[in-house]
Amino acid sequence: YHGTTEIKDNSKYTLTLELDQKLYYLARLQIKNVVKVDGGEYKAVAKNKNGQGTATINLNFEGGEKP
């Protein structure tokens, strides 16, 4: 999620899920052509028959110019 909007795999976002050491999964979100409005809260939600877990990160931009 970006804020309250669910993110789908598309030309802007790439979502990947890979098995790590046959026990854990690694979830990745790649954001292409990042602009200021892409900043804010991102949340990953994992669900299975035993329940669910979440992880949240804030993406913030400040200062600097384009390289």
N, CA, C, O and CB atoms as a CASP TS submission, in Angstrom:
PFRMAT TS
TARGET T0000
AUTHOR 0000-0000-0000
METHOD Language model
MODEL 1
PARENT N/A
ATOM      1  N   TYR     1       0.833  -1.188   0.000  1.00  0.00           N
ATOM      2  CA  TYR     1       0.000   0.000   0.000  1.00  0.00           C
ATOM      3  C   TYR     1       0.877   1.252   0.000  1.00  0.00           C
ATOM      4  O   TYR     1       1.934   1.280   0.631  1.00  0.00           O
ATOM      5  CB  TYR     1      -0.947  -0.002   1.215  1.00  0.00           C
ATOM      6  N   HIS     2       0.436   2.268  -0.702  1.00  0.00           N
ATOM      7  CA  HIS     2       1.006   3.607  -0.591  1.00  0.00           C
ATOM      8  C   HIS     2      -0.107   4.434   0.023  1.00  0.00           C
ATOM      9  O   HIS     2      -1.092   4.763  -0.638  1.00  0.00           O
ATOM     10  CB  HIS     2       1.505   4.196  -2.003  1.00  0.00           C
ATOM     11  N   GLY     3       0.062   4.770   1.302  1.00  0.00           N
ATOM     12  CA  GLY     3      -1.048   5.372   2.042  1.00  0.00           C
ATOM     13  C   GLY     3      -2.129   4.318   2.194  1.00  0.00           C
ATOM     14  O   GLY     3      -1.900   3.267   2.792  1.00  0.00           O
ATOM     15  N   THR     4      -3.320   4.601   1.646  1.00  0.00           N
ATOM     16  CA  THR     4      -4.412   3.622   1.714  1.00  0.00           C
ATOM     17  C   THR     4      -4.670   2.941   0.370  1.00  0.00           C
ATOM     18  O   THR     4      -5.598   2.141   0.247  1.00  0.00           O
ATOM     19  CB  THR     4      -5.686   4.299   2.194  1.00  0.00           C
ATOM     20  N   THR     5      -3.849   3.256  -0.640  1.00  0.00           N
ATOM     21  CA  THR     5      -4.028   2.696  -1.977  1.00  0.00           C
ATOM     22  C   THR     5      -3.190   1.437  -2.159  1.00  0.00           C
ATOM     23  O   THR     5      -1.975   1.457  -1.961  1.00  0.00           O
ATOM     24  CB  THR     5      -3.661   3.730  -3.042  1.00  0.00           C
ATOM     25  N   GLU     6      -3.842   0.343  -2.537  1.00  0.00           N
ATOM     26  CA  GLU     6      -3.111  -0.897  -2.785  1.00  0.00           C
ATOM     27  C   GLU     6      -2.281  -0.755  -4.058  1.00  0.00           C
ATOM     28  O   GLU     6      -2.772  -0.268  -5.077  1.00  0.00           O
ATOM     29  CB  GLU     6      -4.085  -2.101  -2.898  1.00  0.00           C
ATOM     30  N   ILE     7      -1.032  -1.179  -3.993  1.00  0.00           N
ATOM     31  CA  ILE     7      -0.128  -1.097  -5.137  1.00  0.00           C
ATOM     32  C   ILE     7      -0.230  -2.380  -5.946  1.00  0.00           C
ATOM     33  O   ILE     7      -0.192  -3.479  -5.391  1.00  0.00           O
ATOM     34  CB  ILE     7       1.335  -0.852  -4.678  1.00  0.00           C
ATOM     35  N   LYS     8      -0.360  -2.237  -7.254  1.00  0.00           N
ATOM     36  CA  LYS     8      -0.391  -3.363  -8.185  1.00  0.00           C
ATOM     37  C   LYS     8       0.857  -3.306  -9.065  1.00  0.00           C
ATOM     38  O   LYS     8       1.404  -2.231  -9.313  1.00  0.00           O
ATOM     39  CB  LYS     8      -1.692  -3.339  -9.057  1.00  0.00           C
ATOM     40  N   ASP     9       1.301  -4.470  -9.532  1.00  0.00           N
ATOM     41  CA  ASP     9       2.433  -4.553 -10.448  1.00  0.00           C
ATOM     42  C   ASP     9       2.034  -3.887 -11.768  1.00  0.00           C
ATOM     43  O   ASP     9       1.064  -4.301 -12.403  1.00  0.00           O
ATOM     44  CB  ASP     9       2.873  -6.044 -10.675  1.00  0.00           C
ATOM     45  N   ASN    10       2.781  -2.855 -12.182  1.00  0.00           N
ATOM     46  CA  ASN    10       2.474  -2.153 -13.427  1.00  0.00           C
ATOM     47  C   ASN    10       3.733  -1.452 -13.927  1.00  0.00           C
ATOM     48  O   ASN    10       4.832  -1.777 -13.477  1.00  0.00           O
ATOM     49  CB  ASN    10       1.315  -1.131 -13.223  1.00  0.00           C
ATOM     50  N   SER    11       3.600  -0.505 -14.842  1.00  0.00           N
ATOM     51  CA  SER    11       4.776   0.166 -15.402  1.00  0.00           C
ATOM     52  C   SER    11       5.476   1.069 -14.384  1.00  0.00           C
ATOM     53  O   SER    11       6.646   1.402 -14.570  1.00  0.00           O
ATOM     54  CB  SER    11       4.373   0.985 -16.615  1.00  0.00           C
ATOM     55  N   LYS    12       4.802   1.462 -13.340  1.00  0.00           N
ATOM     56  CA  LYS    12       5.375   2.315 -12.290  1.00  0.00           C
ATOM     57  C   LYS    12       6.017   1.486 -11.181  1.00  0.00           C
ATOM     58  O   LYS    12       7.087   1.833 -10.683  1.00  0.00           O
ATOM     59  CB  LYS    12       4.296   3.225 -11.698  1.00  0.00           C
ATOM     60  N   TYR    13       5.368   0.399 -10.798  1.00  0.00           N
ATOM     61  CA  TYR    13       5.818  -0.427  -9.672  1.00  0.00           C
ATOM     62  C   TYR    13       6.114  -1.856 -10.119  1.00  0.00           C
ATOM     63  O   TYR    13       5.388  -2.428 -10.931  1.00  0.00           O
ATOM     64  CB  TYR    13       4.760  -0.435  -8.559  1.00  0.00           C
ATOM     65  N   THR    14       7.190  -2.421  -9.576  1.00  0.00           N
ATOM     66  CA  THR    14       7.485  -3.838  -9.759  1.00  0.00           C
ATOM     67  C   THR    14       7.502  -4.484  -8.384  1.00  0.00           C
ATOM     68  O   THR    14       8.259  -4.077  -7.503  1.00  0.00           O
ATOM     69  CB  THR    14       8.847  -4.055 -10.510  1.00  0.00           C
ATOM     70  N   LEU    15       6.659  -5.497  -8.211  1.00  0.00           N
ATOM     71  CA  LEU    15       6.572  -6.238  -6.954  1.00  0.00           C
ATOM     72  C   LEU    15       7.171  -7.621  -7.172  1.00  0.00           C
ATOM     73  O   LEU    15       6.807  -8.309  -8.126  1.00  0.00           O
ATOM     74  CB  LEU    15       5.092  -6.338  -6.450  1.00  0.00           C
ATOM     75  N   THR    16       8.088  -8.037  -6.297  1.00  0.00           N
ATOM     76  CA  THR    16       8.667  -9.373  -6.396  1.00  0.00           C
ATOM     77  C   THR    16       8.617 -10.054  -5.040  1.00  0.00           C
ATOM     78  O   THR    16       8.665  -9.405  -3.996  1.00  0.00           O
ATOM     79  CB  THR    16      10.117  -9.310  -6.916  1.00  0.00           C
ATOM     80  N   LEU    17       8.521 -11.364  -5.078  1.00  0.00           N
ATOM     81  CA  LEU    17       8.507 -12.188  -3.875  1.00  0.00           C
ATOM     82  C   LEU    17       9.401 -13.383  -4.154  1.00  0.00           C
ATOM     83  O   LEU    17       9.164 -14.131  -5.103  1.00  0.00           O
ATOM     84  CB  LEU    17       7.045 -12.635  -3.479  1.00  0.00           C
ATOM     85  N   GLU    18      10.436 -13.569  -3.325  1.00  0.00           N
ATOM     86  CA  GLU    18      11.345 -14.691  -3.547  1.00  0.00           C
ATOM     87  C   GLU    18      11.601 -15.447  -2.251  1.00  0.00           C
ATOM     88  O   GLU    18      11.667 -14.866  -1.168  1.00  0.00           O
ATOM     89  CB  GLU    18      12.669 -14.201  -4.141  1.00  0.00           C
ATOM     90  N   LEU    19      11.742 -16.751  -2.396  1.00  0.00           N
ATOM     91  CA  LEU    19      12.003 -17.623  -1.259  1.00  0.00           C
ATOM     92  C   LEU    19      13.445 -17.440  -0.813  1.00  0.00           C
ATOM     93  O   LEU    19      14.365 -17.477  -1.630  1.00  0.00           O
ATOM     94  CB  LEU    19      11.719 -19.105  -1.615  1.00  0.00           C
ATOM     95  N   ASP    20      13.638 -17.242   0.487  1.00  0.00           N
ATOM     96  CA  ASP    20      14.960 -17.013   1.062  1.00  0.00           C
ATOM     97  C   ASP    20      15.265 -18.140   2.049  1.00  0.00           C
ATOM     98  O   ASP    20      14.605 -18.245   3.083  1.00  0.00           O
ATOM     99  CB  ASP    20      15.038 -15.616   1.762  1.00  0.00           C
ATOM    100  N   GLN    21      16.242 -18.969   1.750  1.00  0.00           N
ATOM    101  CA  GLN    21      16.686 -20.067   2.614  1.00  0.00           C
ATOM    102  C   GLN    21      15.583 -21.084   2.903  1.00  0.00           C
ATOM    103  O   GLN    21      15.566 -21.677   3.982  1.00  0.00           O
ATOM    104  CB  GLN    21      17.209 -19.511   3.917  1.00  0.00           C
ATOM    105  N   LYS    22      14.673 -21.294   1.970  1.00  0.00           N
ATOM    106  CA  LYS    22      13.606 -22.297   2.066  1.00  0.00           C
ATOM    107  C   LYS    22      12.694 -22.135   3.278  1.00  0.00           C
ATOM    108  O   LYS    22      11.963 -23.063   3.625  1.00  0.00           O
ATOM    109  CB  LYS    22      14.211 -23.657   2.100  1.00  0.00           C
ATOM    110  N   LEU    23      12.725 -20.988   3.914  1.00  0.00           N
ATOM    111  CA  LEU    23      11.900 -20.775   5.096  1.00  0.00           C
ATOM    112  C   LEU    23      11.194 -19.420   5.080  1.00  0.00           C
ATOM    113  O   LEU    23      10.040 -19.312   5.493  1.00  0.00           O
ATOM    114  CB  LEU    23      12.748 -20.893   6.341  1.00  0.00           C
ATOM    115  N   TYR    24      11.882 -18.401   4.607  1.00  0.00           N
ATOM    116  CA  TYR    24      11.356 -17.037   4.619  1.00  0.00           C
ATOM    117  C   TYR    24      11.161 -16.542   3.194  1.00  0.00           C
ATOM    118  O   TYR    24      11.752 -17.067   2.251  1.00  0.00           O
ATOM    119  CB  TYR    24      12.299 -16.093   5.394  1.00  0.00           C
ATOM    120  N   TYR    25      10.333 -15.538   3.059  1.00  0.00           N
ATOM    121  CA  TYR    25      10.148 -14.883   1.771  1.00  0.00           C
ATOM    122  C   TYR    25      10.651 -13.452   1.865  1.00  0.00           C
ATOM    123  O   TYR    25      10.516 -12.801   2.901  1.00  0.00           O
ATOM    124  CB  TYR    25       8.661 -14.918   1.335  1.00  0.00           C
ATOM    125  N   LEU    26      11.228 -12.973   0.784  1.00  0.00           N
ATOM    126  CA  LEU    26      11.701 -11.601   0.677  1.00  0.00           C
ATOM    127  C   LEU    26      10.796 -10.883  -0.318  1.00  0.00           C
ATOM    128  O   LEU    26      10.715 -11.272  -1.483  1.00  0.00           O
ATOM    129  CB  LEU    26      13.210 -11.541   0.234  1.00  0.00           C
ATOM    130  N   ALA    27      10.122  -9.841   0.141  1.00  0.00           N
ATOM    131  CA  ALA    27       9.245  -9.051  -0.721  1.00  0.00           C
ATOM    132  C   ALA    27       9.960  -7.756  -1.076  1.00  0.00           C
ATOM    133  O   ALA    27      10.566  -7.111  -0.220  1.00  0.00           O
ATOM    134  CB  ALA    27       7.872  -8.764  -0.028  1.00  0.00           C
ATOM    135  N   ARG    28       9.880  -7.382  -2.354  1.00  0.00           N
ATOM    136  CA  ARG    28      10.529  -6.164  -2.829  1.00  0.00           C
ATOM    137  C   ARG    28       9.563  -5.310  -3.624  1.00  0.00           C
ATOM    138  O   ARG    28       8.731  -5.815  -4.378  1.00  0.00           O
ATOM    139  CB  ARG    28      11.748  -6.501  -3.678  1.00  0.00           C
ATOM    140  N   LEU    29       9.690  -4.011  -3.440  1.00  0.00           N
ATOM    141  CA  LEU    29       8.927  -3.046  -4.231  1.00  0.00           C
ATOM    142  C   LEU    29       9.929  -2.130  -4.909  1.00  0.00           C
ATOM    143  O   LEU    29      10.732  -1.475  -4.245  1.00  0.00           O
ATOM    144  CB  LEU    29       7.911  -2.229  -3.344  1.00  0.00           C
ATOM    145  N   GLN    30       9.881  -2.086  -6.241  1.00  0.00           N
ATOM    146  CA  GLN    30      10.722  -1.157  -6.999  1.00  0.00           C
ATOM    147  C   GLN    30       9.813  -0.078  -7.580  1.00  0.00           C
ATOM    148  O   GLN    30       8.812  -0.373  -8.233  1.00  0.00           O
ATOM    149  CB  GLN    30      11.529  -1.899  -8.135  1.00  0.00           C
ATOM    150  N   ILE    31      10.183   1.178  -7.331  1.00  0.00           N
ATOM    151  CA  ILE    31       9.425   2.316  -7.845  1.00  0.00           C
ATOM    152  C   ILE    31      10.253   2.943  -8.958  1.00  0.00           C
ATOM    153  O   ILE    31      11.398   3.340  -8.742  1.00  0.00           O
ATOM    154  CB  ILE    31       9.098   3.362  -6.710  1.00  0.00           C
ATOM    155  N   LYS    32       9.674   3.031 -10.141  1.00  0.00           N
ATOM    156  CA  LYS    32      10.400   3.580 -11.290  1.00  0.00           C
ATOM    157  C   LYS    32      10.075   5.065 -11.468  1.00  0.00           C
ATOM    158  O   LYS    32       8.965   5.510 -11.177  1.00  0.00           O
ATOM    159  CB  LYS    32      10.051   2.797 -12.577  1.00  0.00           C
ATOM    160  N   ASN    33      11.062   5.816 -11.948  1.00  0.00           N
ATOM    161  CA  ASN    33      10.889   7.251 -12.221  1.00  0.00           C
ATOM    162  C   ASN    33      10.265   7.974 -11.029  1.00  0.00           C
ATOM    163  O   ASN    33       9.213   8.605 -11.141  1.00  0.00           O
ATOM    164  CB  ASN    33      10.016   7.456 -13.469  1.00  0.00           C
ATOM    165  N   VAL    34      10.933   7.867  -9.898  1.00  0.00           N
ATOM    166  CA  VAL    34      10.435   8.423  -8.639  1.00  0.00           C
ATOM    167  C   VAL    34      10.282   9.941  -8.727  1.00  0.00           C
ATOM    168  O   VAL    34      11.167  10.644  -9.214  1.00  0.00           O
ATOM    169  CB  VAL    34      11.377   8.057  -7.486  1.00  0.00           C
ATOM    170  N   VAL    35       9.144  10.426  -8.246  1.00  0.00           N
ATOM    171  CA  VAL    35       8.878  11.863  -8.141  1.00  0.00           C
ATOM    172  C   VAL    35       8.388  12.141  -6.722  1.00  0.00           C
ATOM    173  O   VAL    35       8.099  11.220  -5.958  1.00  0.00           O
ATOM    174  CB  VAL    35       7.819  12.339  -9.217  1.00  0.00           C
ATOM    175  N   LYS    36       8.301  13.408  -6.389  1.00  0.00           N
ATOM    176  CA  LYS    36       7.978  13.803  -5.016  1.00  0.00           C
ATOM    177  C   LYS    36       6.686  13.175  -4.482  1.00  0.00           C
ATOM    178  O   LYS    36       6.622  12.808  -3.309  1.00  0.00           O
ATOM    179  CB  LYS    36       7.868  15.300  -4.941  1.00  0.00           C
ATOM    180  N   VAL    37       5.667  13.049  -5.320  1.00  0.00           N
ATOM    181  CA  VAL    37       4.392  12.483  -4.849  1.00  0.00           C
ATOM    182  C   VAL    37       4.508  11.001  -4.489  1.00  0.00           C
ATOM    183  O   VAL    37       3.592  10.440  -3.887  1.00  0.00           O
ATOM    184  CB  VAL    37       3.316  12.664  -5.916  1.00  0.00           C
ATOM    185  N   ASP    38       5.628  10.359  -4.851  1.00  0.00           N
ATOM    186  CA  ASP    38       5.853   8.962  -4.467  1.00  0.00           C
ATOM    187  C   ASP    38       6.269   8.846  -3.006  1.00  0.00           C
ATOM    188  O   ASP    38       6.297   7.745  -2.456  1.00  0.00           O
ATOM    189  CB  ASP    38       6.919   8.328  -5.363  1.00  0.00           C
ATOM    190  N   GLY    39       6.589   9.959  -2.378  1.00  0.00           N
ATOM    191  CA  GLY    39       6.953   9.943  -0.968  1.00  0.00           C
ATOM    192  C   GLY    39       5.747   9.610  -0.107  1.00  0.00           C
ATOM    193  O   GLY    39       4.604   9.687  -0.557  1.00  0.00           O
ATOM    194  N   GLY    40       6.016   9.242   1.127  1.00  0.00           N
ATOM    195  CA  GLY    40       4.938   8.943   2.065  1.00  0.00           C
ATOM    196  C   GLY    40       5.086   7.565   2.664  1.00  0.00           C
ATOM    197  O   GLY    40       6.162   6.969   2.623  1.00  0.00           O
ATOM    198  N   GLU    41       4.001   7.063   3.221  1.00  0.00           N
ATOM    199  CA  GLU    41       4.021   5.785   3.924  1.00  0.00           C
ATOM    200  C   GLU    41       3.722   4.628   2.975  1.00  0.00           C
ATOM    201  O   GLU    41       2.768   4.669   2.198  1.00  0.00           O
ATOM    202  CB  GLU    41       3.013   5.796   5.072  1.00  0.00           C
ATOM    203  N   TYR    42       4.555   3.600   3.057  1.00  0.00           N
ATOM    204  CA  TYR    42       4.356   2.356   2.322  1.00  0.00           C
ATOM    205  C   TYR    42       4.190   1.239   3.339  1.00  0.00           C
ATOM    206  O   TYR    42       4.889   1.186   4.351  1.00  0.00           O
ATOM    207  CB  TYR    42       5.548   2.064   1.345  1.00  0.00           C
ATOM    208  N   LYS    43       3.251   0.348   3.048  1.00  0.00           N
ATOM    209  CA  LYS    43       2.988  -0.753   3.982  1.00  0.00           C
ATOM    210  C   LYS    43       2.883  -2.061   3.211  1.00  0.00           C
ATOM    211  O   LYS    43       2.184  -2.150   2.201  1.00  0.00           O
ATOM    212  CB  LYS    43       1.689  -0.495   4.798  1.00  0.00           C
ATOM    213  N   ALA    44       3.595  -3.084   3.707  1.00  0.00           N
ATOM    214  CA  ALA    44       3.492  -4.438   3.161  1.00  0.00           C
ATOM    215  C   ALA    44       2.664  -5.269   4.128  1.00  0.00           C
ATOM    216  O   ALA    44       2.857  -5.202   5.341  1.00  0.00           O
ATOM    217  CB  ALA    44       4.908  -5.080   2.931  1.00  0.00           C
ATOM    218  N   VAL    45       1.743  -6.050   3.583  1.00  0.00           N
ATOM    219  CA  VAL    45       0.890  -6.913   4.395  1.00  0.00           C
ATOM    220  C   VAL    45       1.062  -8.347   3.906  1.00  0.00           C
ATOM    221  O   VAL    45       0.869  -8.636   2.725  1.00  0.00           O
ATOM    222  CB  VAL    45      -0.613  -6.467   4.322  1.00  0.00           C
ATOM    223  N   ALA    46       1.426  -9.240   4.824  1.00  0.00           N
ATOM    224  CA  ALA    46       1.555 -10.665   4.514  1.00  0.00           C
ATOM    225  C   ALA    46       0.463 -11.411   5.268  1.00  0.00           C
ATOM    226  O   ALA    46       0.286 -11.222   6.471  1.00  0.00           O
ATOM    227  CB  ALA    46       2.979 -11.212   4.893  1.00  0.00           C
ATOM    228  N   LYS    47      -0.273 -12.266   4.547  1.00  0.00           N
ATOM    229  CA  LYS    47      -1.373 -13.013   5.168  1.00  0.00           C
ATOM    230  C   LYS    47      -1.251 -14.492   4.820  1.00  0.00           C
ATOM    231  O   LYS    47      -0.833 -14.855   3.721  1.00  0.00           O
ATOM    232  CB  LYS    47      -2.750 -12.460   4.707  1.00  0.00           C
ATOM    233  N   ASN    48      -1.624 -15.337   5.779  1.00  0.00           N
ATOM    234  CA  ASN    48      -1.786 -16.762   5.522  1.00  0.00           C
ATOM    235  C   ASN    48      -2.830 -17.308   6.489  1.00  0.00           C
ATOM    236  O   ASN    48      -3.469 -16.544   7.211  1.00  0.00           O
ATOM    237  CB  ASN    48      -0.430 -17.524   5.668  1.00  0.00           C
ATOM    238  N   LYS    49      -3.003 -18.634   6.503  1.00  0.00           N
ATOM    239  CA  LYS    49      -4.045 -19.232   7.340  1.00  0.00           C
ATOM    240  C   LYS    49      -3.821 -19.010   8.829  1.00  0.00           C
ATOM    241  O   LYS    49      -4.754 -19.152   9.619  1.00  0.00           O
ATOM    242  CB  LYS    49      -4.130 -20.705   7.068  1.00  0.00           C
ATOM    243  N   ASN    50      -2.596 -18.662   9.228  1.00  0.00           N
ATOM    244  CA  ASN    50      -2.270 -18.458  10.642  1.00  0.00           C
ATOM    245  C   ASN    50      -2.423 -17.012  11.105  1.00  0.00           C
ATOM    246  O   ASN    50      -2.308 -16.727  12.297  1.00  0.00           O
ATOM    247  CB  ASN    50      -0.866 -18.910  10.901  1.00  0.00           C
ATOM    248  N   GLY    51      -2.681 -16.105  10.174  1.00  0.00           N
ATOM    249  CA  GLY    51      -2.830 -14.702  10.552  1.00  0.00           C
ATOM    250  C   GLY    51      -2.188 -13.776   9.544  1.00  0.00           C
ATOM    251  O   GLY    51      -2.065 -14.111   8.366  1.00  0.00           O
ATOM    252  N   GLN    52      -1.780 -12.605  10.013  1.00  0.00           N
ATOM    253  CA  GLN    52      -1.138 -11.638   9.122  1.00  0.00           C
ATOM    254  C   GLN    52      -0.113 -10.817   9.873  1.00  0.00           C
ATOM    255  O   GLN    52      -0.146 -10.708  11.099  1.00  0.00           O
ATOM    256  CB  GLN    52      -2.178 -10.720   8.480  1.00  0.00           C
ATOM    257  N   GLY    53       0.803 -10.238   9.103  1.00  0.00           N
ATOM    258  CA  GLY    53       1.816  -9.341   9.643  1.00  0.00           C
ATOM    259  C   GLY    53       1.975  -8.160   8.711  1.00  0.00           C
ATOM    260  O   GLY    53       1.671  -8.260   7.522  1.00  0.00           O
ATOM    261  N   THR    54       2.449  -7.041   9.237  1.00  0.00           N
ATOM    262  CA  THR    54       2.654  -5.849   8.421  1.00  0.00           C
ATOM    263  C   THR    54       4.025  -5.246   8.694  1.00  0.00           C
ATOM    264  O   THR    54       4.593  -5.412   9.773  1.00  0.00           O
ATOM    265  CB  THR    54       1.554  -4.812   8.691  1.00  0.00           C
ATOM    266  N   ALA    55       4.536  -4.552   7.701  1.00  0.00           N
ATOM    267  CA  ALA    55       5.770  -3.776   7.837  1.00  0.00           C
ATOM    268  C   ALA    55       5.512  -2.432   7.174  1.00  0.00           C
ATOM    269  O   ALA    55       4.919  -2.375   6.097  1.00  0.00           O
ATOM    270  CB  ALA    55       7.016  -4.517   7.190  1.00  0.00           C
ATOM    271  N   THR    56       5.951  -1.355   7.806  1.00  0.00           N
ATOM    272  CA  THR    56       5.709  -0.003   7.303  1.00  0.00           C
ATOM    273  C   THR    56       7.025   0.752   7.188  1.00  0.00           C
ATOM    274  O   THR    56       7.909   0.623   8.035  1.00  0.00           O
ATOM    275  CB  THR    56       4.729   0.759   8.222  1.00  0.00           C
ATOM    276  N   ILE    57       7.138   1.546   6.119  1.00  0.00           N
ATOM    277  CA  ILE    57       8.309   2.397   5.925  1.00  0.00           C
ATOM    278  C   ILE    57       7.827   3.747   5.399  1.00  0.00           C
ATOM    279  O   ILE    57       6.847   3.817   4.657  1.00  0.00           O
ATOM    280  CB  ILE    57       9.344   1.737   4.939  1.00  0.00           C
ATOM    281  N   ASN    58       8.517   4.811   5.785  1.00  0.00           N
ATOM    282  CA  ASN    58       8.231   6.144   5.263  1.00  0.00           C
ATOM    283  C   ASN    58       9.325   6.534   4.286  1.00  0.00           C
ATOM    284  O   ASN    58      10.511   6.465   4.610  1.00  0.00           O
ATOM    285  CB  ASN    58       8.117   7.186   6.409  1.00  0.00           C
ATOM    286  N   LEU    59       8.923   6.942   3.094  1.00  0.00           N
ATOM    287  CA  LEU    59       9.851   7.387   2.062  1.00  0.00           C
ATOM    288  C   LEU    59       9.765   8.907   2.001  1.00  0.00           C
ATOM    289  O   LEU    59       8.729   9.470   1.647  1.00  0.00           O
ATOM    290  CB  LEU    59       9.527   6.733   0.664  1.00  0.00           C
ATOM    291  N   ASN    60      10.876   9.565   2.355  1.00  0.00           N
ATOM    292  CA  ASN    60      10.909  11.029   2.407  1.00  0.00           C
ATOM    293  C   ASN    60      11.994  11.563   1.484  1.00  0.00           C
ATOM    294  O   ASN    60      13.046  10.942   1.328  1.00  0.00           O
ATOM    295  CB  ASN    60      11.143  11.522   3.851  1.00  0.00           C
ATOM    296  N   PHE    61      11.742  12.701   0.881  1.00  0.00           N
ATOM    297  CA  PHE    61      12.699  13.370   0.005  1.00  0.00           C
ATOM    298  C   PHE    61      13.019  14.735   0.590  1.00  0.00           C
ATOM    299  O   PHE    61      12.149  15.402   1.149  1.00  0.00           O
ATOM    300  CB  PHE    61      12.145  13.502  -1.444  1.00  0.00           C
ATOM    301  N   GLU    62      14.285  15.146   0.455  1.00  0.00           N
ATOM    302  CA  GLU    62      14.631  16.503   0.864  1.00  0.00           C
ATOM    303  C   GLU    62      15.860  16.978   0.106  1.00  0.00           C
ATOM    304  O   GLU    62      16.772  16.203  -0.181  1.00  0.00           O
ATOM    305  CB  GLU    62      14.876  16.573   2.382  1.00  0.00           C
ATOM    306  N   GLY    63      15.866  18.249  -0.209  1.00  0.00           N
ATOM    307  CA  GLY    63      17.011  18.920  -0.817  1.00  0.00           C
ATOM    308  C   GLY    63      17.573  18.240  -2.050  1.00  0.00           C
ATOM    309  O   GLY    63      17.015  17.277  -2.575  1.00  0.00           O
ATOM    310  N   GLY    64      18.696  18.777  -2.489  1.00  0.00           N
ATOM    311  CA  GLY    64      19.412  18.206  -3.620  1.00  0.00           C
ATOM    312  C   GLY    64      18.773  18.530  -4.952  1.00  0.00           C
ATOM    313  O   GLY    64      17.601  18.898  -5.040  1.00  0.00           O
ATOM    314  N   GLU    65      19.575  18.383  -5.974  1.00  0.00           N
ATOM    315  CA  GLU    65      19.106  18.580  -7.331  1.00  0.00           C
ATOM    316  C   GLU    65      19.293  17.292  -8.097  1.00  0.00           C
ATOM    317  O   GLU    65      19.963  16.371  -7.630  1.00  0.00           O
ATOM    318  CB  GLU    65      19.846  19.746  -8.017  1.00  0.00           C
ATOM    319  N   LYS    66      18.694  17.228  -9.283  1.00  0.00           N
ATOM    320  CA  LYS    66      18.867  16.050 -10.125  1.00  0.00           C
ATOM    321  C   LYS    66      20.338  15.895 -10.480  1.00  0.00           C
ATOM    322  O   LYS    66      21.023  16.884 -10.744  1.00  0.00           O
ATOM    323  CB  LYS    66      18.002  16.151 -11.407  1.00  0.00           C
ATOM    324  N   PRO    67      20.826  14.659 -10.486  1.00  0.00           N
ATOM    325  CA  PRO    67      22.244  14.443 -10.865  1.00  0.00           C
ATOM    326  C   PRO    67      22.465  14.733 -12.325  1.00  0.00           C
ATOM    327  O   PRO    67      23.587  14.606 -12.816  1.00  0.00           O
ATOM    328  CB  PRO    67      22.683  13.005 -10.558  1.00  0.00           C
TER
END
